[in-house]
């Protein structure tokens, strides 16, 4: 990855000058490498000289010149030139020769291009969707579903060992399950709709035998969960490694055991008949009830079972745990963070909140009086479009899903635009009469790539080699919207190349070189679309 190479060169340069006493000995600050907004400032740039100025007690421009001199000597073949710009930036311009070689590197690595080794083998768990089994998934659930699946793919690309998990809130003591039970027993209409009416009718004999609302609700929830699981696997094409039941935590006495442990550690206390957990001592704004008072039923709250669930997660040896929750769980974050401290979890616990989704423009046919389900949306616009549009917005911002744009079958629709680029490459390759594309990738004559010198060709290669950086940055900060934006940018630059450069021409060598270039584009487009779980059509 070129960005890492530049970082290593800068670090080596600083250490070299420190050894030579040109620069004083100090801890080298974090090296930031950016892509300048304007091309005249190069392909990569760093402000390290300005960051170092206070420590070194030299003018940033002078420090930049010192660093530039050693980098230029050590790796002249990578860069066409290195320039210094006010007030102390070091700007790097990649050489044409270096870029040409990268095409061969992409072809050599194929689908493995962009596979990183950030923390190879580190165990990471991504828990997402985890919707209450009180009805079908709604459009808000789609956001966490596609984000979680895409993030898990990215982490796998960065060589983490990822486990996808779905937590089912189905305990008989769970408030929502009891309300569902009231609905099943005809004592309430909170969740009642045509879908549940059908389920209740099918289960009416079993429901009659239920001892209480919790049991009736759990019975109905199990049937709903079967549909949810089937929909997720068959229609959303998301595969979970683990499905964990809240009710199972109770059956295995894990909830009871965590309460006894909290009591033993003096992390809970009794007040007004209820048991409270001392979350305020571990960063939360207040303490919270974990066992209700006898007057309120004396049963555990959802918080206690969730703490038991997280203790179970921690014991499974995950170094990083990522929870993706809906907006209604915002207030639950500090409680679980506090509980993690109580439990002594030493890994990273990241809790991401998915904000609200609203439909913008257009209509979806649905049953009267019912909310729009995720299945309704998928039927209307297709899985590829739904996945892509959900992923284009930052998870923590509110989102409007544009139905009219989603239904567009033109370049206005970004998914169509990207898939058309992929299909166009397939069409060109078929016209080039290359029967076995994979065998052609391993052609030994690398000199032919030196014919790739048109500005549009070089710009395209620069975009291709950014792919590993996109994976690395997203694996670190979870800003998944970076992936669809990269796909749009790559498709745009490819379409520009297609307009500027004829791939198949009478010049056989140039044709060979450009065929290799578009093969490289095809690989990176597929890698990018695969991360998002979006199909790669050969024809459109």
N, C-alpha and C positions, 0 to 999 in steps of 0.2 A: 504494500500500500504506500503510494508516493507520499502521502501526508506524514506517515510514520517515519519514512526515510528522511524527510526534511527535518522533522523533530530530532531524530538521532544525529543528523549532521550538525544541527545547531548546538545540541548538547555536547557533542564531541569537540566542537570548535571552542565553546566556553571553557570546557575542562582543559583543553590544550593550552589556551592562553593563561589559565590560572596556574598551570604547571610551569609555564614560562615566565610567570610573575608579571605578565602584561596586564592581567586582571587580578584583583584581590580574591582570596579564597572565601567563598560564601555558598550557602545552599542555593542552587539554581532554581528560580521560581518556575511554576508550571508554564510550559511553552504553549502558547495559543497560536494555532495556524488557521487562518481564515481565507475564504475566497473573496478577493476584492470585488466590489460591485462594478467597477469599471475595468475593462480589459487592458487599458493603458497602464494599469497598476499590477499587471501580471496575473498568473494563474493561482498563486498562493502568496500569502503575506503574513508576517509576524510583527508584533509590537514589542517583542522581548527587550529590545534596546531601551525603550522608554520605561519598561517595568524595572530594568536593572539600574537605571541612571542614579537613583537615590542611593543605592547600596555601593555602586562603583564610584560615585562622585565624579562622573564625567558627563559630557554632553551626549544625549541620545544619538545624535548624528555621528559622533566620533565612535561610539560603541558599535553602532551598526556597521560602519566602515571596517572596523577591526574584525568583526565576525564574518563579514562578507569575504574578506581576503582569504581566510582559511577555508571556507566552504567552497569558494570558487576553485581553489587548487585541488581539493580532494575529490570533487564530483562534477567535473566540468561537462561530462557527457550527458548528465541528466538535464542540465539547464542550458537554454540558449543564452541567457544572461541573468544576472542578479543586479537589481538596482536599489538604491537608497532613496527614500522620499521623505520629505518633511512630515512630521517633526522627528522621525526616527524609524520609520517603517523599513523593513527589508522585504523587497518584492522579488518573487521567483517566477521566471518564465521558463516553462518546460521546453526542451529541445524537440525538434521535429523527429530526430532519430530515436529518442526515448519513446515518444508517442507511437511511432510506427512499430516498435518492438512489442508494445503492450497488446496490440492486436493478436500477435502470435501467442502471447501469454494467456489471453482470454480463451483462445481456441484450444490451447493445451489443457487448461484447467476445466473448461466446459462448465457444467452446473456447479462445480466446486468453487468457481471464482466468487470471491466475496466471503468464503468460509473463513471465519476468524478464529483466533485462539485467545480470546480475552481472559476467560477463566475456564479453560477446558475441563469438562467433567463436573463443574460445580453444579450441585443439585438445586434446581429452582422449581417452585410450585406456582402455577398461575390458576387461581380460583376465579371463575367468571360465570356470568348469567345468574345462577343460583336463585331463580325466580320462585316465588311462593307457588306451590301446586294447587292454586285455586281457580285456574282457568288457563287458556292458551297464552302463549307468549304474545306480548303486545309490541308495538313499534319501538317503545322505549327500551325493551330488552334487547332489541337488535343491535343497539350501539355497543353494549358491553360484550355481546356475543362475537361480533366481528372484530372488535378491538382486541379482545382477549385471545382469539384464535390467531390473529395476525401477529400480535406481540409474542406469543409462544413460538411461532414460526421464526421470527427474527432472532429470538434468544437461542433457538436451535442452530440457526445459521452462524451465530457467534460462539458455537460449541458448548453452550450450557446443556446440561442434562435436564430436560423440562418435563414436568408432569402437569397435565391439565386436569383440573378437578371441579366437580359440580356438587355444591352442598344443597341438600334437599331439606327445607324447613317443614318437616312433616310430623313433629312430635305431637302426641295427643294433648299435651298440656299447653301447646302453642296457641296463643290467643286467636290467630287467624284460622288455625285448623278447627278450633272450637266454633268460631263463627261459621266456617264452612259446614260444620256438623249441624248447626242450627238450620242452615239453609237446606241441608239434606233431609232433616227431620220435619221440615215444614214450619219451623218456628221463627224463620227470618227470611229476608230476601236480599241480604247484602250482596251476595255474589251471584244471585239468580239470573240466568240468561238461557237462551235456547240450547247452548252447548251443555250446560250443567243439567238442564231439565232432562236431556237425553240420557246423561250418565246416571242421574238419580233414578230414572225409570228402569234402566237396566239393572240397577243394584237394589231395587226397592225391598226385596226379600231380605237381603243381607243387612241393609240399613235398619230394618225393623228389629233385628236381633241385637243391635248395638246397645250397650249398657248406658252410654252417655254421649254427650255431644262430641267429646274428644275422639271417641272410638268411631263414631259415624263420620266425622270429618276426616280422620286418618284413612278410613276405608275409601272414601270418595277421592281423597288426595292421591292415593296410590294409583287409581285409575287415570286421573288427570296426568300424573307424572309419567305413566306409560306413553301417553300421547305426546307429551313434551319431549321425552327421550327419543321417540321415533321421529318426530319432526326435526329435532336437532341433528340427528345422525343422517336421516334420509334427505331432508330438504335443505337444511343449512350446510350439510356436509362437514360437520364438526365432530371430531372424535375425542371423547374424554377418556382419560386413563382411569379415573376413579369417580364413582358416584357415591357420595357419603350421606347417609340418612341421619337426621337429627334424632329420630325415634330410636335408631340403633344405638346411639350414644347412651340413651336412657336404659335400654335393654342390657347393655354391657356395663352398666353402673358407672360409666365415666363421669356423668354429671354429679352423681352422689360423691364419687371419689374426689372430684375437684373441690367440692364444697368442704369436705372434711380436711383437705389439704390447706385450703384458704383459712379455715378455722384454726388449724394447728399452727399456722404461721402468723396468726393474729392479724390477718388482712381483712377480716370481717367483724362486724359488731352488730348487736341487736338494739333496735330503737322502735318503740311503738309497736312491738310484736313482729316487725319485719327484720330481715337480715340485710345489712348494707355492706358494700365492699368499699375499701378505702382508696378509691381511685384518685381522689384529690391529692393524696400523698405521692402519686406517681405521674403527675403532669396533667390530669384531667381537671375540669373546672369545678367538679363536685363529686360527692359519693353517690352511688346508685344502688337501688334495691336488687338483690339477687334471689331472695326468698320472700315472697309476699307474706303479709301478716295473716293469721288465722281468719280474721274477718274478711279478707280478700281471697280466701281459698287455701292459703299457706303453700302454694306451689312455686317452683322455680320460675324465674323470669327468663326471657330469651337470652339475656346477657350471660347468665350462668352457663347455659348449654353452649353458647358461642365461645366462652372461655375454655370449656371442656374440649370443644372442637379444636381450638387453637393449640391447646396443650398437646393434643393428639398429633397435630401438624408438626409442632416443634420436635416431638419425639421421633418423628420419621426422618430427621436428619437433613432437612432442607436448609441450605445456607442463605437462601433468599426466598421470601414468600411474598407474592403479589396478589392482593385482593382487589377485584374490580367490582364495585358496588354501585347501586342506583342512587339517585339524588336523595331519596328518602332515608338513606343510611348515613348521611353526613354527620349527624350527631352521635353516631355510634363509633366513629373513628377514634376519638380520644380515649374512650373506654377500653377498647381493645389494645390500643398502644400502651395504656397504663397497665393492663393485665399482662402484656408481653414482658414488661419490666418486672412485674411481680414474679413471673414465672422464670425470669433469668434468661430469656432468649437472647442469644448473642449474634444471631444473624440479622439480616436486613428484612424488616417488615414494612412493605410499601402498600398503602391503601389508596387506591385511585377511585375517584367519584365520577360517575357518568352523569352528565347533565341531561336536561329534558330534551325530547325530540318532538317537533311539531311538523305537520304536513303543510307544505306551501304550494299553492296553485294545484289545480286538478282535483279529481274526485276518485275515491275507491268505493266500489260497491260492497256493502256490508249489510248484515242483518239489522233491521230497525232497532234502534235503542242500544246497540252494542258498540263497544270500542273497536277501533281498527286493529286487527291482529297482525302480527308479523307475517303470518302465512298469507293474509290478504295482500300485503304489500309485495311479497315475493311473486305471487301469482300475477300481479299487475305489471311489475317492472323487470322481473327476472333476478336471479341470484347474483350474477356478476355485477349488475348495475347497483343493486342494493348494497352489496359489500363495499364497492368502491366509494359510493357517495357517503356512506356512514363513516368511512375511514378518512375522508377529506378534512374533517373538522377536529380540532383539539378536543379531547374527551371532556375537559373541564369547562368548555364553552357551550352555551345553548345552541341547538341546531334546528334548522328548518330544512326538511327534506323536500326538495323541489321535484314534484311529480311530473310536471310538464317536461323538464329537462331530462329526467330519468327515462321518459318514453321516447325521446328524440332518437331517430336513427340517422344521425348526421354528425358532422364534425363538432357540432355544438355540445354533443354528449361526450364527455372526456373518456368514458370507457370505450365507446365506439371508436373514438379517435386513436386510442392506444392500440386496441385490438386490430384496427385497420392497418396500422403500421406493421404489426406482426404478420398479418395476412399478406400484406404487400411484399414483405421480404420472402415469404413462402412462394408467392407468385413469381418473383424474379428468379429465385433459385430453380424453380421448375423450368422456366424459360432458358436458364443457363445450361440445362441438360446435364447437371451434376446428379448422377443417379445415387451415388453413395456419399452423402455430405460428410459423414463422420470420417470416412477414409481420407477425404480431401483436406480435412483439418490438419492431418499429420504430414502434409507436404514439407519436405526438408528445406526447400529453397526459400529461405527467409528474405533474401535480397529483393524479392518481388514486392515486399511491403514498403520498400523505399519509394515506390511510385505513388504512395498515398501522401500527397503534399498540398492538395487543394485546401484552402481555408475551411471549407465546410467539412472536409474529411477529418482534419485535425481537431476541429471543434467537436465533432462527433466522438472521436476517441477520448478527448478530455472528459466528456460526459460519461462515457463508459467506465473509465477508471475511477470515477467518484463513487461507484456502487459500494465498494467495501467501506468507504467512509460513512455512507448513509446507514449501512447496517450497524456499524460500530456506534455511531451517535445515538441511534434509536434504541439499541440494546442498553445504552447507559441512561438515557433520559426519558424513554417511553413515549416520545413524541411521534406516534405512529403516522400522523398526517404527512410526515416527511416522505413516506414511501409512495403514496399516490402522486404527490407533487413531483417527485423524481421521475416517475413513469411518464407523466405529462411532459415534463421538460425533455426527456429522452426522445419521446415520440415526435415532439416539435422539431428538435434538432435533426432527427432522422428525415422527416418530411422535407426539411430545408435542404439537406444533403441530396435527397432524391430529385429535387427540383434543379439543383445546381450541377449534379454529377451523373452522367449516364453510366449505369453499372455495366450493361452488356454493350460492347462496342466492337469495332473491327480491330482495335488494339487488344490482342489476346492477353498480354501480360497485365495491362491495366485492368482488364475485365477480371482476371484471376485475383488481383489485389483487392479490387472492390467487392468481389464475391466474398472474400475472406472477411472484409470489414463488415458486410451486412450479416454474415454468419455470426460474428462477434456481437452485433447488435441484437440478433435474434436470441442468443444465449442470455444476454443481460435482461432483455425484455421478459423472457420466460422466467428467469430467476426472480424478477421484481413482481410479476403477476402471481407467481407461485406463493410468494410471501403473503400476498393479500388473499390467496385462495380463489383467484380469478382465472378462468379458462383461457387457453391460447389457441384460437381457431386458425387453421391453416388456410381456410377460405372464408370469404364474407360476401 
